[in-house]
Amino acid sequence: MEWFTEIDLYCERVGTAFWAEPINALSNLSFVIAAFWAASSARKRGPFDISTKVLCLLGACIGLGSFLFHTTANLWSSFADVIPIWSFVALYMLVVFLKLTGRQGLTGSRLLMLLPLLFISLGWVFISGSATQVNASTDALNGSGQYTPALIGLWFFALISLIKKRPIWPWVMSAAVVFSLSLVARTYDLALCSSFALGSHFLWHLLNGLMIGLLLQALIRIEPTSSLKESRV
């Protein structure tokens, strides 16, 4: 495995310099902004639990990993790009489940529950062939197919939240819509090269930063099932 093998998958990249993709690189600030937005909102709402802190940190790490990939553009930075993404997905799923069932926080036993999800998500990164390892010239989806499970899961979460009339459903539904649009932007990046030199990958970053922000805002507003029942008595 050549860890420093150069990877050129995006329309904006036309060379090997560190700043060969300035817009793709700098647009990752959206993830950092989303993390600060969530952290600020969480502090205003009361105790800032460890699970929310870790997810905010992972949200910022998504931006950092993607920045590294779009500046160094090689194999090692491709994993710095995708591992924080799938780690966020795995942890978010676990924390949402715990909070919706009235079990707040991450104890040692709940952290053990996280491990299988992390292994599954990280295994998906390697088995599915992440966007950084896909030959973009032969892949009709430009590597976006790896995000199909996340898209399905997010829409499922959004619809269940709507059906059960959870107060967080507008946040989750908005996140699902934004993620769908961001996948379109990611998929058509190379197809736009001939007509728009920057492509559309930077929109993937901006929209996903917004999506992460919306999901984190939903998370800190989740009311445990027990609290909902008590409020109806």
C-alpha positions in Angstrom: 0.0 0.0 0.0 1.5 3.3 -1.1 0.5 5.8 1.6 1.8 8.8 -0.3 0.3 7.8 -3.7 -1.3 11.0 -5.1 -5.0 10.9 -5.6 -6.8 13.2 -8.1 -10.6 12.8 -8.0 -12.0 16.3 -8.0 -12.6 18.9 -10.6 -10.8 21.7 -8.9 -7.5 19.9 -8.6 -5.3 20.7 -11.5 -1.9 20.2 -9.9 0.0 18.6 -7.0 0.6 21.8 -4.9 -0.7 22.0 -1.3 -3.3 24.6 -2.3 -4.3 23.0 -5.6 -7.9 22.8 -4.2 -8.3 26.0 -2.2 -12.1 26.2 -2.4 -12.5 22.5 -1.6 -10.0 22.9 1.3 -11.4 26.1 2.9 -15.0 25.0 2.5 -14.3 22.5 5.3 -14.6 25.4 7.8 -18.3 24.7 7.6 -17.8 21.6 9.8 -15.9 23.6 12.4 -18.6 26.3 12.4 -21.2 23.6 12.9 -19.3 22.1 15.8 -19.0 25.5 17.6 -22.7 26.2 16.9 -23.7 23.0 18.5 -21.4 23.4 21.5 -22.7 26.9 22.1 -26.3 25.8 21.9 -25.6 22.8 24.2 -24.0 25.0 26.9 -27.0 27.4 26.8 -29.4 24.5 27.3 -27.8 23.1 30.4 -25.3 20.4 31.3 -23.0 19.7 28.4 -22.8 15.8 28.4 -19.7 13.9 27.3 -21.4 12.3 24.3 -22.4 15.7 22.9 -18.8 16.9 23.5 -17.3 14.0 21.6 -19.7 14.4 18.7 -18.9 18.1 18.4 -15.2 17.2 18.4 -15.8 14.5 15.7 -17.8 17.0 13.7 -14.8 19.4 13.7 -12.5 16.5 12.9 -14.5 15.8 9.8 -13.5 19.2 8.6 -9.9 18.8 9.6 -9.6 15.3 7.9 -11.2 16.6 4.7 -8.9 19.7 4.7 -5.9 17.4 4.9 -7.2 15.3 2.0 -7.9 18.2 -0.2 -4.5 19.7 0.4 -2.2 16.7 0.5 -4.4 14.4 -1.6 -2.9 11.0 -1.0 -3.8 7.7 0.4 -3.1 8.3 4.1 -5.1 11.6 4.1 -7.9 9.8 2.4 -8.4 7.7 5.5 -8.0 10.9 7.7 -11.0 12.1 5.5 -13.4 9.2 5.8 -12.6 7.7 9.3 -14.0 10.7 11.2 -17.1 10.7 9.0 -18.0 7.1 9.8 -17.0 7.4 13.4 -19.4 10.3 13.7 -22.2 8.2 12.1 -21.6 5.3 14.4 -21.4 7.3 17.6 -24.4 9.5 16.6 -26.5 6.4 16.0 -25.7 5.1 19.5 -26.2 8.3 21.3 -29.5 9.0 19.6 -30.7 5.5 20.6 -29.7 6.0 24.2 -31.3 9.4 24.5 -34.5 8.4 22.8 -34.9 5.5 25.2 -34.3 7.6 28.2 -30.7 6.5 29.0 -28.5 9.6 29.1 -24.8 9.7 28.9 -22.1 7.1 28.0 -21.1 4.7 30.7 -18.4 2.1 30.4 -20.9 -0.5 29.3 -22.4 1.8 26.7 -19.0 2.5 25.3 -18.7 -1.2 24.7 -21.9 -1.0 22.7 -20.2 1.6 20.5 -17.3 -0.7 19.5 -19.3 -3.0 17.2 -20.8 0.1 15.5 -17.3 1.6 15.0 -15.9 -1.6 13.6 -18.9 -2.0 11.2 -18.7 1.6 10.0 -14.9 1.6 9.6 -15.2 -1.8 7.9 -17.6 -0.3 5.5 -15.1 2.4 4.6 -12.5 -0.2 3.5 -14.8 -2.8 2.0 -17.1 -0.5 0.0 -14.2 1.4 -1.5 -14.3 5.0 -0.4 -14.4 7.8 -2.8 -10.7 8.3 -2.4 -10.0 4.8 -3.7 -12.5 4.7 -6.5 -11.5 5.3 -10.1 -13.7 8.3 -10.7 -13.5 7.9 -14.5 -15.4 4.5 -14.3 -17.7 5.1 -11.4 -21.0 6.6 -12.4 -21.6 7.9 -8.9 -18.1 9.4 -8.5 -17.7 7.4 -5.2 -20.9 8.6 -3.7 -22.4 5.1 -3.4 -20.5 4.5 -0.2 -22.8 7.0 1.5 -26.0 5.1 0.6 -26.4 3.5 4.1 -26.0 6.9 5.8 -28.6 8.4 3.4 -31.1 5.6 4.0 -30.5 5.7 7.8 -31.0 9.5 8.0 -34.2 9.4 6.0 -35.5 6.5 8.2 -34.7 8.6 11.3 -36.4 11.6 9.8 -39.6 9.8 8.9 -39.8 8.0 12.3 -39.3 11.3 14.1 -42.1 12.8 12.0 -44.5 9.9 12.4 -43.9 9.8 16.2 -44.2 13.6 16.3 -40.9 14.0 18.0 -40.1 17.8 18.6 -36.8 17.2 16.8 -38.3 16.1 13.5 -37.9 19.5 11.6 -34.2 19.4 12.4 -33.7 15.8 11.3 -35.9 16.2 8.2 -34.0 19.3 7.2 -30.7 17.4 7.7 -32.0 14.6 5.4 -33.0 17.0 2.7 -29.6 18.8 2.9 -27.7 15.5 2.8 -29.6 14.4 -0.3 -28.7 17.7 -2.0 -25.1 17.4 -0.9 -24.8 13.9 -2.4 -26.0 15.3 -5.8 -23.3 18.0 -5.6 -20.7 15.4 -4.8 -21.8 13.0 -7.6 -21.8 15.6 -10.4 -18.5 17.3 -9.5 -16.4 15.8 -12.3 -19.3 16.2 -14.8 -19.2 19.9 -14.4 -15.5 20.3 -15.1 -15.9 21.3 -18.7 -18.4 24.0 -17.9 -17.4 25.1 -14.4 -13.8 24.8 -13.4 -14.4 24.7 -9.7 -16.9 21.8 -9.9 -19.4 21.2 -7.2 -17.5 19.3 -4.5 -17.2 22.4 -2.3 -21.0 22.4 -2.1 -20.7 18.9 -0.7 -18.6 20.4 2.2 -20.8 23.4 2.8 -24.0 21.4 2.7 -22.6 18.6 4.9 -21.4 21.1 7.4 -24.9 22.4 7.6 -26.2 18.8 7.8 -23.9 18.0 10.7 -25.0 21.2 12.4 -28.6 20.3 12.1 -28.1 16.8 13.4 -26.2 18.1 16.4 -28.9 20.7 17.1 -31.5 17.8 17.0 -29.4 15.7 19.3 -29.2 18.3 22.1 -33.0 18.8 21.9 -33.9 15.2 22.3 -36.3 14.6 25.2 -36.0 11.1 26.7 -39.1 8.9 26.4 -39.6 9.0 30.1 -39.7 12.8 30.1 -42.3 12.8 27.3 -44.5 10.4 29.2 -44.3 12.4 32.4 -45.2 15.6 30.5 -48.4 14.0 29.2 -49.6 12.9 32.7 
